[in-house]
Amino acid sequence: MFDFGFSELMLIAVVALVVVGPERLPKVARAAGHMLGRLQRYVGDVKSDIQREMQLEDLKKLQQQVEHQARELEGSLRGQMNSVESEIDRSVAEVREVVAPASAGADGSPASGSALLGEAPATVTAVEEAVDAQPSPQLELGLDPAVTDKRTADKA
C-alpha cells in the first residue's frame, strides 16, 4: 500500500520526537498503534463483508440456475409422460378395435353371452391348453406335491 523505507521512518521518528517531546512520545506511539490496529480490523471486516456479499450473489445465481434446470426437467418429463399416455391410449384403442370384431359373431350379431361376459375366445383357450399340456418343471424334477404324495404312498 504505502512504500516507506527505513530512512523515511527514521525521519518521521525524529520529527515526532521534536514535536511531541520525549515525555509524551510513548503515549502517542501507543495511541497510534491502537488506532492502526483498529484501522486494520475495520479494513478486514469490510473485506470479509464484501466477500460474503459476493458469495451470497454467487449462491443466488446458482439457486436460480438450479430452479431453471428443475423447471426444464419437469417440463420435459411432463412432455414425455403426455406422449407415453397418448401412445398407451392409442394402443388401448387399437386393442379394443381388434377385440370388438372378435367378440361379435360371423354374421355381425353379438356373440354369445359368455363371450360378452369376458371369457377368452377359442384361440386364447387353445393356447392355454397347449401351455398346460407341457409338463411343469416341478413335475420333471419330482417336486410336484401330488406326485410326491403318490410316491410316499407307494413306498408305505
Secondary structure as UniProt FT lines:
FT   HELIX           6..20
FT   TURN            22..24
FT   HELIX           25..103
FT   TURN            106..107
FT   HELIX           113..116
FT   TURN            117..118
FT   HELIX           122..133
FT   HELIX           137..141
FT   HELIX           145..155
//
